[in-house]
Amino acid sequence: MTDDHVDADSDLDFEPEVTDLGFEPAVTDLGFERARAAGEGARNRRGGVPDGLNRRGGFRRKLTSFAVLVGALTTVGGGYALLAPSSGADNAAVSSADIEKGRQFFQVSCISCHGANLQGVTGRGPSLIGTGSAATYFQVSTGRMPATGQGANNLRKTARFTEEESRWLAAYVDSVGGGPSIPEGDLRVGDAQMAEGGDLFRLNCASCHNASGGGGALSAGKVAPGLGKATDVQIYTAMLSGPENMPVFSDNQITPEQKRAIITYIQNLKASKDPGGAGMARIGPVSEGLVIWTVGLGVLIMAILWIGRKA
């Protein structure tokens, strides 16, 4: 073969092209497609990125999103914990001696229904974990607990424990299970806030307890008790614990100051007199006149019938 022949054939030769994935032949001038490197078929068609790199990038994006979510939840939760009102009023310090006395009373009077660890006993009594001292104080100080039996309602009766003993029991339950605490201090506000208390009472309480606090019937044989004998602390702890059919009014729904306004209104309502006649559930003089008219008319009819028979 001559040198001229070699020079003529040199136009058919091509230089190899080195890529980032290894040695690959380039496309020739004759239109032949270069050979594909191993793994090139696994490239991502959208961006030309290998699937392995795409998977690593997707994992990093998910990890970043998760970290951002956790950070946001932590920030919101921390801000809520700092800004939200507390669940109880000014709590007094409870000594270990009080808790020990409460434990002794609990073991004698409560353990058979509520369990040694406050976990509750099926068919006897519910768990007390998380109910706090507020619920225990309300139930014990109003005589509802210890209960005499299972039923739709546990009505108020003479308390078995004294005020001090009720607080001992409440302190023990709170030390084991935690929860809303018994409020301390003055639970009433001035007369200027009594109107607000009346509005809140009519909005949140009157539908069950009656506009005058006398109580009323509910569905399924249940009743809302009257408030005539309820003390300031009992009303406040009832709002915190939501006994039986009553909803829980946390400090996020009704603030401690608003609770005090409601208590002030209720106690003022009970202390108010009804000059000129009976209270008649505070409906007004129309109800008194109606009762007098109905009773008087009935007595008159009976007298007429009696006279007629005698005649």
C-alpha positions as CSV (number, residue, x, y, z in Angstrom):
1,M,0.0,0.0,0.0
2,T,1.3,3.4,-1.0
3,D,1.6,6.5,1.0
4,D,-1.0,8.1,-1.1
5,H,-3.4,5.4,-0.3
6,V,-2.8,5.7,3.4
7,D,-3.3,9.4,3.2
8,A,-6.6,9.0,1.4
9,D,-7.9,6.5,4.0
10,S,-6.9,8.8,6.9
11,D,-10.0,10.8,6.4
12,L,-12.0,7.8,7.6
13,D,-10.2,7.7,10.9
14,F,-11.7,9.4,14.0
15,E,-10.3,10.4,17.4
16,P,-11.7,8.8,20.5
17,E,-13.7,11.0,22.8
18,V,-13.4,10.7,26.6
19,T,-16.5,11.5,28.6
20,D,-17.1,11.8,32.3
21,L,-18.4,8.3,32.3
22,G,-15.4,6.7,30.7
23,F,-14.0,6.0,27.2
24,E,-16.5,6.3,24.5
25,P,-16.2,6.5,20.7
26,A,-17.6,9.7,19.2
27,V,-20.0,9.9,16.3
28,T,-18.0,9.6,13.0
29,D,-18.3,11.8,10.0
30,L,-20.0,8.8,8.2
31,G,-23.0,9.1,10.6
32,F,-22.3,6.1,12.8
33,E,-23.6,6.7,16.4
34,R,-21.0,6.3,19.1
35,A,-21.4,3.5,21.5
36,R,-23.2,4.2,24.8
37,A,-21.3,3.7,28.0
38,A,-22.6,1.3,30.6
39,G,-25.1,3.0,32.9
40,E,-25.9,5.8,30.5
41,G,-29.3,4.3,29.9
42,A,-30.1,5.0,33.5
43,R,-29.8,8.8,33.0
44,N,-32.7,10.9,34.1
45,R,-34.5,12.0,30.9
46,R,-35.7,15.3,32.4
47,G,-32.4,16.7,33.4
48,G,-29.7,14.4,32.1
49,V,-28.8,13.5,35.8
50,P,-28.0,9.8,36.6
51,D,-30.8,8.1,38.7
52,G,-28.4,7.5,41.6
53,L,-27.6,11.2,41.9
54,N,-31.3,12.1,41.5
55,R,-32.2,9.7,44.3
56,R,-29.6,11.2,46.6
57,G,-30.8,14.7,45.8
58,G,-34.5,13.6,46.5
59,F,-33.4,12.2,49.8
60,R,-31.7,15.4,50.8
61,R,-34.8,17.4,49.8
62,K,-37.0,15.2,52.0
63,L,-34.6,15.4,54.9
64,T,-34.5,19.2,54.6
65,S,-38.3,19.4,54.4
66,F,-38.6,17.2,57.5
67,A,-36.1,19.4,59.4
68,V,-38.0,22.5,58.5
69,L,-41.3,20.9,59.6
70,V,-39.9,19.9,63.0
71,G,-38.4,23.3,63.5
72,A,-41.8,25.0,62.7
73,L,-43.7,22.7,65.1
74,T,-41.1,23.3,67.8
75,T,-41.4,27.1,67.3
76,V,-45.2,27.1,67.4
77,G,-45.3,24.8,70.4
78,G,-42.8,26.8,72.3
79,G,-44.6,30.1,71.6
80,Y,-47.9,28.6,72.7
81,A,-46.4,27.3,75.9
82,L,-45.1,30.8,76.7
83,L,-48.1,32.8,75.7
84,A,-51.1,30.5,76.6
85,P,-52.7,31.1,80.0
86,S,-52.1,28.6,82.8
87,S,-54.6,25.9,83.6
88,G,-55.3,27.0,87.2
89,A,-55.3,29.9,89.5
90,D,-52.6,30.8,92.0
91,N,-51.7,27.3,93.3
92,A,-50.7,27.1,96.9
93,A,-47.7,24.9,97.9
94,V,-48.7,21.5,99.1
95,S,-46.5,19.7,101.6
96,S,-45.4,16.1,101.4
97,A,-47.2,15.5,104.7
98,D,-50.5,16.6,103.1
99,I,-49.9,14.2,100.2
100,E,-49.2,11.4,102.6
101,K,-52.4,12.0,104.5
102,G,-54.3,12.1,101.2
103,R,-52.7,8.8,100.2
104,Q,-54.0,7.1,103.4
105,F,-57.5,8.4,102.8
106,F,-57.3,7.2,99.2
107,Q,-56.3,3.7,100.2
108,V,-59.2,3.5,102.6
109,S,-62.0,5.1,100.6
110,C,-61.1,5.2,96.9
111,I,-58.7,2.4,95.9
112,S,-61.4,-0.3,95.3
113,C,-63.0,1.7,92.5
114,H,-60.1,3.8,91.1
115,G,-57.2,1.4,91.5
116,A,-53.9,1.5,93.4
117,N,-52.3,3.6,90.7
118,L,-55.3,5.7,89.8
119,Q,-55.7,3.7,86.6
120,G,-59.4,3.0,87.3
121,V,-61.3,-0.3,87.7
122,T,-63.5,-1.6,84.9
123,G,-67.2,-1.4,85.9
124,R,-66.4,0.5,89.1
125,G,-64.7,3.7,88.6
126,P,-62.8,5.7,85.9
127,S,-59.1,6.6,85.8
128,L,-58.0,9.6,87.7
129,I,-54.8,10.2,85.8
130,G,-54.8,13.7,84.5
131,T,-57.9,14.9,86.4
132,G,-55.8,16.8,88.9
133,S,-56.7,18.2,92.3
134,A,-59.6,20.3,90.9
135,A,-61.8,17.4,89.9
136,T,-61.0,15.4,93.1
137,Y,-61.8,18.4,95.3
138,F,-65.1,19.1,93.5
139,Q,-66.3,15.5,93.6
140,V,-65.3,14.9,97.3
141,S,-66.3,18.3,98.7
142,T,-69.8,18.1,97.2
143,G,-70.4,14.6,98.5
144,R,-70.6,13.0,95.1
145,M,-67.7,10.8,95.9
146,P,-67.4,8.2,97.3
147,A,-70.4,7.3,95.2
148,T,-73.2,5.1,96.5
149,G,-73.8,3.4,93.2
150,Q,-73.6,3.6,89.4
151,G,-76.0,5.9,87.7
152,A,-76.5,8.7,85.2
153,N,-76.1,11.3,87.9
154,N,-74.3,11.6,91.2
155,L,-76.3,14.1,93.1
156,R,-74.9,16.4,95.7
157,K,-75.1,15.1,99.3
158,T,-73.5,15.6,102.6
159,A,-69.8,15.4,102.2
160,R,-68.0,12.5,103.9
161,F,-64.7,14.4,104.2
162,T,-64.0,17.7,105.8
163,E,-62.7,20.6,103.7
164,E,-59.1,19.9,104.9
165,E,-59.4,16.1,104.2
166,S,-60.8,16.9,100.7
167,R,-57.8,19.0,99.9
168,W,-55.5,16.2,101.2
169,L,-57.1,13.7,98.8
170,A,-56.9,16.2,96.0
171,A,-53.2,16.8,96.7
172,Y,-52.4,13.1,96.5
173,V,-54.3,12.6,93.2
174,D,-52.5,15.6,91.7
175,S,-49.1,14.3,92.9
176,V,-49.7,11.0,91.0
177,G,-51.6,11.9,87.9
178,G,-51.3,15.7,87.5
179,G,-53.9,17.9,86.0
180,P,-55.8,21.2,86.7
181,S,-55.2,22.5,90.2
182,I,-57.4,23.9,92.9
183,P,-57.5,27.7,92.6
184,E,-56.4,29.8,95.6
185,G,-57.0,33.3,96.7
186,D,-60.0,35.5,96.2
187,L,-62.2,34.1,93.4
188,R,-64.5,37.2,93.0
189,V,-64.1,40.4,91.1
190,G,-65.6,43.9,91.6
191,D,-69.1,45.0,90.8
192,A,-67.8,46.6,87.6
193,Q,-67.2,43.2,86.0
194,M,-70.4,41.6,87.3
195,A,-72.3,42.5,84.1
196,E,-69.6,40.7,82.0
197,G,-70.1,37.7,84.3
198,G,-73.8,37.8,83.7
199,D,-73.3,37.8,79.9
200,L,-70.9,34.9,80.2
201,F,-73.2,32.9,82.5
202,R,-76.2,33.3,80.1
203,L,-74.0,32.4,77.1
204,N,-72.3,29.3,78.6
205,C,-74.3,28.1,81.6
206,A,-77.9,29.2,81.7
207,S,-79.0,26.7,79.0
208,C,-78.4,23.8,81.5
209,H,-78.4,25.4,84.9
210,N,-81.3,27.7,84.3
211,A,-81.1,31.5,84.1
212,S,-81.4,31.7,87.9
213,G,-79.0,28.9,88.6
214,G,-81.7,26.6,89.8
215,G,-80.7,23.7,87.6
216,G,-82.8,21.8,85.0
217,A,-83.5,18.5,83.3
218,L,-81.3,17.2,80.5
219,S,-81.8,14.4,78.0
220,A,-81.5,10.6,78.8
221,G,-82.6,11.1,82.4
222,K,-79.7,13.4,83.3
223,V,-80.0,16.7,85.2
224,A,-78.0,19.8,85.6
225,P,-77.7,20.5,89.3
226,G,-78.7,23.8,91.0
227,L,-76.1,26.1,92.1
228,G,-77.7,27.2,95.4
229,K,-75.2,25.4,97.7
230,A,-72.1,25.7,95.5
231,T,-69.1,27.6,96.9
232,D,-66.7,29.8,94.9
233,V,-64.1,27.0,94.8
234,Q,-66.6,24.4,93.8
235,I,-67.9,26.5,90.9
236,Y,-64.4,27.2,89.7
237,T,-63.2,23.6,90.0
238,A,-66.3,22.4,88.1
239,M,-65.5,24.7,85.2
240,L,-61.9,23.3,85.2
241,S,-62.9,19.6,85.4
242,G,-66.3,19.4,83.7
243,P,-68.0,16.9,85.9
244,E,-70.5,14.4,84.4
245,N,-72.5,16.2,81.6
246,M,-70.7,19.6,82.0
247,P,-68.1,20.5,79.4
248,V,-64.6,21.5,80.4
249,F,-64.0,25.3,80.3
250,S,-60.3,25.6,80.1
251,D,-58.5,28.9,80.6
252,N,-58.1,29.1,76.8
253,Q,-61.9,29.2,76.5
254,I,-62.9,31.2,79.6
255,T,-60.0,33.1,81.2
256,P,-59.4,33.0,85.0
257,E,-60.6,36.6,85.2
258,Q,-63.8,35.7,83.3
259,K,-64.3,32.6,85.6
260,R,-64.2,35.0,88.6
261,A,-66.7,37.3,87.0
262,I,-69.1,34.3,86.5
263,I,-68.7,33.3,90.1
264,T,-69.3,36.8,91.3
265,Y,-72.5,37.0,89.2
266,I,-73.8,33.6,90.5
267,Q,-73.2,34.4,94.1
268,N,-74.7,37.8,93.8
269,L,-77.7,36.3,92.1
270,K,-78.2,33.8,95.0
271,A,-77.9,36.6,97.6
272,S,-80.4,38.9,95.9
273,K,-83.8,39.1,97.5
274,D,-87.2,39.0,95.9
275,P,-89.3,41.8,97.5
276,G,-93.0,41.7,96.9
277,G,-93.4,37.9,96.4
278,A,-91.7,34.6,95.7
279,G,-88.8,34.4,93.2
280,M,-90.7,32.1,90.8
281,A,-87.3,31.3,89.0
282,R,-86.8,35.0,88.4
283,I,-89.3,35.0,85.6
284,G,-91.0,38.1,86.9
285,P,-94.4,39.3,88.2
286,V,-96.3,37.8,85.2
287,S,-95.6,34.3,86.4
288,E,-96.8,35.2,90.0
289,G,-100.0,36.6,88.6
290,L,-100.6,33.6,86.4
291,V,-100.1,31.2,89.3
292,I,-102.4,33.2,91.5
293,W,-105.1,33.4,88.8
294,T,-104.9,29.7,88.0
295,V,-105.0,28.6,91.6
296,G,-107.6,31.0,92.6
297,L,-109.9,30.0,89.7
298,G,-109.5,26.4,90.6
299,V,-110.4,27.0,94.2
300,L,-113.4,29.0,93.1
301,I,-114.6,26.2,90.8
302,M,-114.2,23.6,93.5
303,A,-116.2,25.8,95.9
304,I,-119.0,26.2,93.4
305,L,-119.2,22.4,92.9
306,W,-119.2,21.7,96.6
307,I,-122.0,24.2,97.2
308,G,-124.0,22.7,94.3
309,R,-123.7,19.2,95.8
310,K,-124.9,20.5,99.2
311,A,-127.8,22.2,97.6
